[in-house]
Amino acid sequence: MGVGMTGHETTIELINAEIDGVLTGPQRAELNRLLLADPSVRALRDDLARTCRALDEMPREEIPAGLHEAIV
């Protein structure tokens, strides 16, 4: 976890790692402990997972020709 992170930031980092499929064994144990201890952590994980699924299901849009050059 990042240096100086709050407990909430660490929890979100663990949840994101779970959603991304990159949790280590110790991280999995810590996340499971948090999930069992706090219903709000379970709700947060469910909300983030649902949001990620919805984003993954959105169609990809092509960037209009010349947009990058116009911005730069």
N, C-alpha and C positions, 0 to 999 in steps of 0.2 A: 504494500500500500504506500501511497505517497507520503512524504515527510510533512508533518504539520496538518494532516487531514483530520477533520472532525469525525465523530462516530457516524454521523449521517452520510458524509461524503464517502467514508469507507464502505458503508452498507450499500450505497448506490454503486460503487465500484465493483463490489462483489456480485451484485445482482446483474450488472452489465456483463461481467465476465461469464456468469452462468448463461445468460442469453446468447452470448457469443460462442459459448462452448469451450472456453479456455480456462476454466477453474482448475486450480491445482488441488490435490487432496486436502491439504490444510485449509485452503480457502473454502472448499466444499463443506468441511466440518464446521468452520466458523459461520458460514451462511446458514447451514442447517440449524445451528444453535440459535442464531438470531430469528430465524423463521419460527422455530418452536416457541421462543420466548415472547414474541411480540406480534400480535395480530396486525398491527399497522405496517410492519415490515412485509408480511405476507400480502397485504393489500397493495403496497407499493410495488412489489415484485410482479403481481398479477397485472397491475396497470401498465407497468413498463413493458412487460412481455406482450400484452395486447396491443400497445402502441407500436412496438417493433413489428409485429405480425401485420398490422394494418399498413405500415409504411412499406414493408416488403411486398405487399400485394398491389401497391399502386403501380400503374403503368409508367414506364420510363419515357420521358419526353426527349426528343432530339433538340439540341441547342441550335437555335437559328444560325444560319451561315452569317459570319461577320460579327456576331455578338461579342466574342472574345476580343477581337481587334478594336471594336468600338469602345469597350470598357477600358482596355489598356491605353 
